[in-house]
Amino acid sequence: MTVPVQPSSSAGPEQTVDFNIIRERGPHAVFCGLTSIIWLHRKIQDAFFLVVGSRTCAHLMQSAAGVMIFAEPRFGTALIEERDLAGLADANEELDRVVARLLERRPDIRMLFLVGSCPSEVIKLDLERAASRLSQQHMPQVRVLNYTGSGIETTFTQGEDTCLAALVPELPRETDADPASLLVVGSLADIVEDQFTRLFAEMGIHDVRYLPARRSDQLPAVGPNTRYILAQPFLNEAARALEGLGATRLSAPFPLGVEGTTGWLRAAADAFGVDPALFDKVTAPGIERARRGLSHIAEELKGKRIFLFPDSQLEIPLARFLHREAGMELVEVGTPYLHRQHLAEELAMLPKDTCLSEGQHLDKQLDRCREAHPDVVVCGLGLANPLEAEGMTTKWSIELVFTPIQGYDQAADLAELFARPLMRRAKLRV
Amino acid sequence: MQLTVWTYEGPPHVGAMRVATGMERLHYVLHAPQGDTYADLLFTMIERRNQRPPVTYTTFQARDLGQDTAELFRHTAIEAYERFKPQALLVGSSCTAELIQDDPGGLSQTLGLPVPAIPLELPSYSRKENWGASETFYQLVRSLAGNAEARPADEAASRRPRCNLLGPTALGFRHRDDIQEITQLLDSLGIDVHVTAPMGSTPADIARLGEADFNVVLYPEIAQTAAKWLERTFKQPYTRVIPIGVGATREFIQEVAGIAQVDPGPALENAQSRLPWYSRSVDSNYLTGKRVFIFGDATHAVAAARVATEEFGFKVVGLGTYSREFAREVREAAKLYDVTPLITDDYLEVEAQVAELQPELVLGTQMERHISKRLGVGCAVISAPVHVQDFPARYAPQMGFGGANVLFDTWVHPLMMGLEEHLLGMFREDFEFHAEAAPSHLGGTGTTERRVAAAPAEVQPEAVTTDAAPEPAQDGEPVWSADAEKELRKIPFFVRGKARRNTERFAKEKGLHEISIDTLYDAKAHFGR
């Protein structure tokens, strides 16, 4: 199927790119949106994420990322039991009881997310109402919000999207009279956030806010003069909610690699009237360092063929980076969901004959992968060892959401994530 | 509704996956949303399996719910059969599909597949992983072995006795090596293993279970139900003794020899375990009366309690299980050691009890390993749930005489060695053998910081409080004098919490307002050790 893609700004209004897109339905191998709690609960340091779901949800959370290293995690599961289903127990009363017990145990919590799951969606447990009821009970100490991370509605990183969308109505409001501000949307590692803050400050943009904020009492204010820029490519709902408050999106590529980071910073700089000469001066050292770092690793990747299974929605920006800055050939670039508008700048930078796939039929995709026998396969944890055993070299995609990869000073680290499995395979003699 | 952070067991369909993944030529079609596919990584990452589990998920989405999810199931099942050509299919629902009531079992009977499709009813909101594994294995055995011919009456005389080994699955705690150890042990008795199941068997092998003379049940949590059915159907007796530890292995040999009518003598005489001598050798004296807390699945917990008591000379101060289905066995065992059994799947309760009991060693699961790390207590893992570390590269069974050797090494390892313990007692302000020192073979001084950072309030290490002035008395709580507090610091950390607690209790009982050095030693004399 051919889909015209229209880049929204820099590449010119008339230019469209036609991609061959494989669209498939069938068995998947992806996480559900609950999984994003694993980084969100570290990012928002006074929030607790309470999944209202089944034992499967609880088991997923503890299995997905070996998160048991956290002594007392700020997430948990309210397990729906048989008596809740049979109507013997009023599920709402039960939930109130569980929340009261939890908040008693954890007086440090200021924001509680009730996170919907597949079972809670199917039995139509109204968590929105529950959240507003519980908020009334526990305010001002604790604010209670809700969003869905269910696997019937969200894939992996989309859990962050629905979480941030639930935060938007809570943001302090600004009016026409307030000065323009820049809002960066999407979880970034703290160190990356600090780097970006410094770069913007050097350009003279001092009012930079981040969503999610590190603490629930530092939520960024939003209004008609807010210019927001996405730091992650999976934030469809959150973007829509922000626009509902009058904020304007700055179209940009995503800040992966030198080109992506420069394009991303430039979109903000242009919107805030930063002098191009100043922009070049501020970004030059980072660009130079990133190129120097990349030059060693790119050699390892150059000409190697890569196949990306759908997972985090980071696949298209990653493919753009790996192709243009590391010289890799793109065999197939899978994504669970293709947001054409948010990815317009990215798609415009991909080779026209790139094979994209949206959705998944796992077995057919594995057939294509085996047939192509790429040099590197990017895939989830369930597939990596079996593919290695078949002789392929793999990179687990989950590492890409747990590692600081955005910005100039992480560009070489990002490339290295793909080079290391290749170097390792070349090194081993057993 | 129940609040949980960590769970000991997954949902019952994960138990079914453990059975299916352990087997060959079997495929499981699971009506489930996409997120449930996380379960694949349990097998490919934790167990490092080199193949995907034989499971196809229908991965329905919200938009399918208004339409025909049943059709999606039918289509997926047919496609999975065509692609994988298994000898049999398992079909069932995960927790979400259970709610939409598509009845995969009923649907599968209408697909016209040329192989058996075995429906699984695994209630996700009341049952858990081990039950799911047990039920799945039972349904497989019932469906596939039921039609077998009875054994020919005269055939048995012309061959060695033979048995099935029942219970091992994928993701089991040391199942891989236990099978090897027990197969060798049975061979030394002149007994052949006919089929090992579920691990390593095909549906065709399951159909042959009735041809064996008897069954060896290694893991009752998984195989007992099936073994009972086989006993009723084929008059196959099954074993009750779990061969963990030297004593139990000897009893197991006797039990098996009795059933198979072979001479146990040579196998008993050739018993190759170093545990008895290692445990009797004088350097093991320091193990005497070590306070040990035990938690795990029922089988491993009960076995560990016996080994700890009879073969290590430890004192069991706590015993518990998360296996509610086998709570009775654990309650019985707890009576032997005069402890209150802890039957719970709430790890916070387990943590509270470990903190309360102040054991010197914990034998538990990966969950207890974390609890112990936080509380600064040594821990060895004896049971599932498992972690990647529980699949060691080396041969490391738990069962049989080889397994007893492994137990000796593994359980002694976390402890401070005997002589070192004395050095700590003697030279309390020595730069190396000071009170905060960790066992030297475990390396480093990291233990102290970790405990300070992570220990819950009620067992905060003294490092936090010593520099401060004695705390003001609260409602008649006795206060530590500076001297006594300093003396307490000289007691090695692994018994200090208990000393503090006992002394405070003693002072309170005696109505003392201040704890002096004398109070500390009076309390020591009062409580003994």
Contacts between the chains, C-beta under 8 A, distances in Angstrom:
chain1	res1	chain2	res2	distance
A	26	B	59	7.5
A	26	B	76	7.7
A	26	B	79	7.8
A	27	B	37	8.0
A	27	B	56	5.4
A	27	B	57	5.5
A	27	B	58	7.4
A	27	B	59	5.6
A	27	B	76	6.9
A	28	B	34	4.2
A	28	B	37	6.0
A	28	B	57	7.0
A	28	B	59	4.4
A	29	B	37	5.0
A	29	B	40	6.5
A	30	B	34	5.5
A	30	B	35	7.8
A	30	B	37	6.6
A	31	B	35	6.1
A	31	B	37	7.7
A	31	B	38	5.8
A	32	B	33	7.0
A	32	B	34	6.3
A	32	B	35	2.5
A	32	B	38	7.8
A	33	B	35	7.7
A	34	B	35	6.7
A	35	B	35	7.7
A	35	B	38	7.6
A	52	B	1	8.0
A	54	B	11	6.5
A	54	B	95	4.0
A	54	B	96	7.6
A	54	B	124	5.9
A	54	B	125	6.8
A	55	B	7	6.2
A	55	B	9	7.7
A	55	B	10	6.7
A	55	B	11	4.4
A	55	B	95	7.1
A	55	B	124	6.7
A	55	B	128	6.7
A	56	B	10	7.2
A	56	B	11	4.5
A	56	B	13	7.7
A	56	B	14	7.8
A	56	B	36	6.2
A	56	B	94	6.2
A	56	B	95	5.0
A	56	B	96	8.0
A	56	B	124	6.9
A	58	B	4	5.4
A	58	B	6	7.8
A	58	B	7	4.9
A	59	B	7	5.8
A	59	B	10	4.0
A	59	B	11	6.3
A	59	B	14	6.7
A	59	B	39	7.9
A	60	B	35	6.5
A	60	B	36	7.9
A	60	B	38	4.7
A	62	B	6	5.5
A	62	B	7	6.7
A	63	B	10	7.8
A	63	B	38	6.1
A	63	B	39	7.7
A	63	B	41	6.7
A	63	B	42	5.9
A	63	B	46	8.0
A	64	B	38	5.7
A	64	B	41	7.5
A	68	B	6	6.8
A	68	B	366	7.3
A	68	B	370	5.9
A	71	B	370	7.9
A	71	B	374	6.0
A	71	B	454	4.6
A	72	B	5	8.0
A	73	B	5	6.4
A	75	B	5	7.7
A	76	B	3	5.9
A	76	B	4	6.3
A	76	B	5	4.7
A	77	B	3	7.5
A	77	B	4	5.3
A	77	B	5	7.7
A	78	B	1	4.9
A	78	B	2	7.3
A	78	B	3	5.8
A	79	B	1	6.3
A	79	B	2	4.5
A	79	B	3	7.6
A	79	B	4	5.7
A	80	B	1	6.3
A	80	B	125	6.3
A	81	B	1	6.3
A	81	B	2	6.3
A	81	B	125	5.6
A	81	B	126	7.1
A	82	B	123	7.3
A	82	B	125	4.4
A	82	B	126	4.5
A	84	B	1	5.7
A	84	B	125	7.8
A	85	B	99	7.6
A	85	B	125	5.8
A	89	B	1	7.4
A	91	B	1	7.0
A	94	B	1	3.8
A	95	B	1	6.2
A	97	B	1	7.4
A	98	B	1	5.2
A	98	B	2	7.6
A	98	B	3	4.8
A	101	B	3	6.2
A	102	B	3	6.0
A	118	B	33	4.9
A	118	B	35	6.7
A	118	B	95	7.4
A	118	B	96	3.9
A	119	B	95	5.6
A	119	B	96	5.5
A	119	B	99	6.1
A	121	B	62	7.0
A	122	B	65	7.3
A	122	B	96	5.8
A	122	B	99	4.6
A	122	B	100	6.3
A	123	B	99	6.2
A	150	B	33	7.4
A	150	B	35	7.5
A	150	B	62	7.6
A	151	B	33	4.0
A	151	B	34	4.9
A	151	B	35	2.8
A	151	B	36	6.9
A	151	B	96	7.8
A	152	B	33	4.8
A	152	B	34	7.9
A	152	B	60	6.8
A	152	B	61	5.2
A	152	B	62	4.2
A	152	B	65	7.1
A	152	B	96	7.1
A	153	B	61	7.3
A	153	B	62	4.8
A	155	B	34	6.7
A	363	B	56	7.9
A	363	B	79	7.9
A	363	B	83	6.0
A	380	B	41	7.3
A	381	B	40	7.7
A	381	B	41	3.9
A	381	B	44	6.7
A	381	B	45	5.2
A	382	B	37	6.4
A	382	B	38	7.5
A	382	B	40	3.1
A	382	B	41	4.7
A	382	B	44	5.5
A	382	B	45	7.9
A	382	B	52	6.7
A	383	B	40	7.6
A	383	B	44	7.4
A	383	B	52	6.9
A	384	B	44	6.9
A	384	B	45	7.7
A	385	B	44	4.4
A	385	B	45	6.8
A	385	B	48	6.0
A	385	B	49	6.7
A	385	B	50	6.1
A	386	B	44	5.9
A	386	B	49	7.4
A	386	B	50	6.1
A	386	B	51	5.3
A	386	B	52	4.9
A	388	B	50	7.7
A	389	B	50	3.4
A	389	B	51	7.1
